[in-house]
Amino acid sequence: FTDCTFTSKASEVGYADTSSATVLLGSRNFLGFNRCLFLFPDKAISYILWDPQSHSTGIGSFIKSCTFVFGSINTDYLFQTLRPNTEVKDNIFYFNQSNHSSATLRITSETTSMSGLGENNCVYISDGSSIDSTNSDGRFISVNPQLISPSTRNGCQLRPSSPLIGGLSEEHTSELQSPYHISY
């Protein structure tokens, strides 16, 4: 899939009822996502990519330049048993809260499965839950990506101050805003 939006909102022309839907991505199959938005701010996800397979052409599963927004994550591991030919690169994983059983969300279940990961990935849980990215060799960072409004499709853009695009630090943000401040 390229340039697609997946959302929990029912289609304007369809009859789908997603009120009790469960979101699972990739359970021992091939997945390819490029520049896609997964907007489920009111839904929980159990995992992303569990033991992804290669395509019959030999291409490994991949997630590139995608944004994932979910209400919560219900697992101890963001990725479960990644294969070495899986590529996860330039993505944002944003969760409102964590419902996993351990005290810390880990990136993968095995250190050997980190070999398939790319770089420039961000994982953030807005309720302040702990994220363990120590074995990711810097390929995952845990920082607020500063989405404009993570509950709407157009709001999944990054703010100019986002650290993911080299935005201003908090102390310099006021300098940028001061010329536009209106006093009454």
N, C-alpha and C positions, 0 to 999 in steps of 0.2 A: 504494500500500500504506500502511495506517495501523496503528500498534500491532502490527507483525509482528516476529518474531524469525527471522533467517536464521542457520543454524549449520552447521558441518561434521559435527556428530554425526548419525549415521543415525537415522531415525525409529524409534520403538519398534514401530510396526506395519508399517513399510515395509521394503523390501529394498534400499535405495540404498546403494551402496558409494562413499563419498566420499574414499577414501584417495588416489586419483590425480586428484581433481577440480581444475580450474583456476578461479579466481574472477576474473571480469571483469564490471564493471558499466557498462552503457550504452555501446554502440557504435553511434552514429548512429541512435538510437531515442528514444522518449519514456520517461522514467522519472519517477515521482512517489513519494517516500518521505517519510512524516511519522511521527515518533516511533518509528522502527524501530531494532532492534539487529542488527548484522551481527557475529556472533561466530565468527571463524575464527582462533583464536590459534595454530593449527598450520599455517596455509596462507599462501601468498604471494598478493598481488594485483598485477596488472600496471598497472591504472589504474582510476580512478573517473571516470565521465562523459567519454567521448571524443566530442566533437562532438554533444551531445545535441540532439534535435529537439523541436519543439512538437507538442502533441496536435492532432488535427484540429479541436478546438474553439478552438484558438488559445492554449491554456494552455501555457506553457513548462515544460520539465522542472524539477523541484525536489527538493531534499533539505533537510528541515527537522527540527530537534530529533532527530537520529539519532546513534547511537554506532557507530563502526566500530572493531573490534579485529581486527588481523591479525598473523600471525607476522612477516611482512616485506612490504616494498614493493619491487617490481622495476622501477621506472621512474624517470626523471629528473624527471617532473612529476606532481604529484598529480592535476591536471585537464589534459586535453589539448584545446585549442581549444573553449572554452566559447562558447556563443552569448549575445548580450546579454540574452535573455529567460529565461535559466537563473537559478534562485535557489538559493543554497547558504547556509543561515542556521542559527545556533544548533547546530552539530554538533561532535562530538569525533571526531578521526581519530587512533587510537592504534596504533602499530606497535612490535613488539619489536625489530626490526632493519631495517636498510636494505640492500638488495642492488642499488641502482641504480648505473649506470656512472659518473656524475659525482660529484664530491666533495660536492655539495650537492643536496638535494631542493628543487625549486622548486614553488611553488603552481600556476602555470599556464605554458603554453608561450609565451604571448603576453600583452603588457601590455594589449592591446585586449580580451582575453577576460575581464579582471577586472571589466568593467562589469556583468556579470550576477551577480556574487557579492553575497551579503547581508552580514550582520555576525555577530559573536560566534561565530566558528569557532576551534577549537583543533586544531593538528596537533602530534603529539609522537612521537618515536622514542626508545624507552627505552635504546638502546645509545649514545646521545649523538651520533648522526649530525647533521650540519649541515642546517638548514632555512632556505631563503631566502624570507622573507615580506615583503621590502622593498617590492615593488610592490603589496602587498595593501591599502595605506592603512589599516592597523590592523584590517582585517576578519578577519585570521587572526593568532593569537598562537601562539607556540611555547613552551609551558609544560607541565610535568607536570600532567595533570588530577587526579591522585591517585585513580585508581579503586581500589576496595577490593581486588578480585582480578580483573584483566583476563582471566583464563582461564576464568571461570565466568559463567553468565548472571546470577545474583544478585549477583556481584561487580563488575558494571559500573556500580554506583552510585558516586557521588562521596563521598569521605571528608568529614567536617565541616570539615577543614582545607583543602579544595580551593580554590585561588585562583579557580576558575571561579564559585564561589558566594560569594565574599567571605570565605573561610576565614581562619583565623589564620595569621600568618606563623610561620616555624619558631621564632623567638625567643620568641613568645608561646604556642606550643603547650604548652610545659612548664607554664606557669601554669594552663592548663585541666586538665592531667592531674594536677597535684600533689595536689589534694584526694582523688584516687582511688588514689594510689600506696600500696601496701601494703608495709610493710617487715617482714622476718622476722627 
